């Protein structure tokens, strides 16, 4: 039986960990979490929601990396406008999309081009 989504895995080019840390730790205000020894040697970094909510984004190194054009996680947030402003202040793109009548949402990208959707349900 399915219970919950544990984490999302993104890929990134080798050597991009520092710029990814800057984005996920500062712009998204996540925290870095340790990776198990078996995966740590492969490069990459893992992040979790700093506010105690269960949300993890794992970024692994991939040879020949190309960011996906459409694939993305959709992250439910509170304070969507504040998040958009913080992302823009860190130089991340914010592209609003009004095609769903049940929520407000936008898309952004991390520094290597991984797409992220942030959405807030309408009351």
N, C-alpha and C positions, 0 to 999 in steps of 0.2 A: 504494500500500500504506500502510495506517495505521501510524504509528510511535510516537506519544506524544501526550499532551494537552499543549499548549503553555501555555495559560492559561485562566482562567475570567473571564468578563465579568459584573460586577454593575452595576446602575444605582443612582442616588441622586439626590435633589433638589439643585438648585443651592444652593450655599452650605454644603453639609454636609461639605466636605473636612476641616476641622479636627477635627470630632468623629470622622470616619472614620479620620483619621491616628492619633488617640489610641487607638482600638480596635485597628487593625491593627499599629501600631508597638509599643504597650505591652502590651495584653492578649494578642495573638497573637505578639508578638515577631518580627514581620516587619520588613523594611527597605523604605523607599520607593525606587523606581527611577525614573529620568527617563523622561518620555514624549517621543516624537518631536514635533518642532515642529508638524507638521500636526494632531496631536491635542491638544497641550498647550493650545491656545487655546480648546478646547471645555469646559474645566473637568474636574474629576475627579482621580483619583490612582491610581497603580499601585504594587503591593507585590510583594515576592518573599521567599521563605524566607530567613531570615538565616543559617541553618546550612549553606548551600551546597547543599541539596537543590533540585531543580528544581520549584518551585511558584510560580506567579504568579497574583495576583488583581488584575484591572483593574477600577476603578470609574469609570464614566462618568456624566456628568450627563444626566438625562432629564427633559424637560418633562412635567408631569402624572404624575410618578413614583408608582407604587404597588408596594410590595414583593410579590414572588410568594409565594403561600401554600405551595406544595409544592416548586417548583424549587429546587435547591441543588447545590453541589459536595459530594462526599464526600472528605474529606482523611484519608489514612492517617497515623497518628501513632504515636510511641512515647511512653510516659509519659502515658497518657490521663487518669489520676486527677490528676496534677499540672496538666495543661492545664485540666481542669474546675475545679480549685480556683483557678487563676489567673484564669480567666474570671469565676468567681463573685466573686472579690475585686475585680474591676473593674466589678461590677454587671451583667455579662452573664448572661442566663438559661442554665441548663444543664438540659436535659430528657433524661434517660436513656431508652433504648429497647432492650429485650432481645429483640426479635422475630427477630433473626438468630442462628442457633446457632454461626456461625463467627467471630463477633467481638463485642467490647463496643463500644458506641457511644452518642453523645449528639448532640443538636441544640442549636444556639445561634443567636443573631441578632446581626448588627452593629447599630450605633446607629440605622440607618434601616430596619431590618427585613429585610435580606437574610438568608436562612437558610443555615447552614453545618452540615454533618455532620462529626463527627470520629469516626474508628473505629480500633480496634486489634485486629488478628487474634488469636484465641485460640491458644495453643500447641498 
